[in-house]
Amino acid sequence: MPAKVLIVDDEQEVVRLLEVILTRAGFAIAKAYSGRECLSLLTRENPDVILLDIMMPGMTGLEVMEALRTIYGSVSMPPVIFLTAKGGMESMIEGLQAGAYKYLVKPTSREKLIEIVKSALEFSETKKRPPLEPDWM
């Protein structure tokens, strides 16, 4: 079963483009066009990775990130990759401090996007594994 990526962006053209790129790379896709829609889809879609825009009307990506941390609590939250037109070091630091796995600025290459999504999945898998038993035990 392919890993599922939830794409969250208010621009339909961006969502369509990301869907094509990631589907061709072998991922299953779920789509949301707002922060609230993203939050309402979590239980049903159970995404492995979330691609999240920051600048959206109604609820920003940073507000969605805060809600995700509350929803998932101590349970392992899927990695969140901010994919946004909002560049600049200050914005990047803010996104990473909010808990994002990575921060990408639009436009980004297809290869880089796929590489980062795969990396996020690997990172997520390592968090799910039990710790190794030390040699001295």
Summary of the structure (lengths in Angstrom):
residues: 137
radius of gyration: 15.1
end to end distance: 36.6
largest distance: 55.4
contacts: 389
relative contact order: 0.16
helix: 47%
strand: 17%
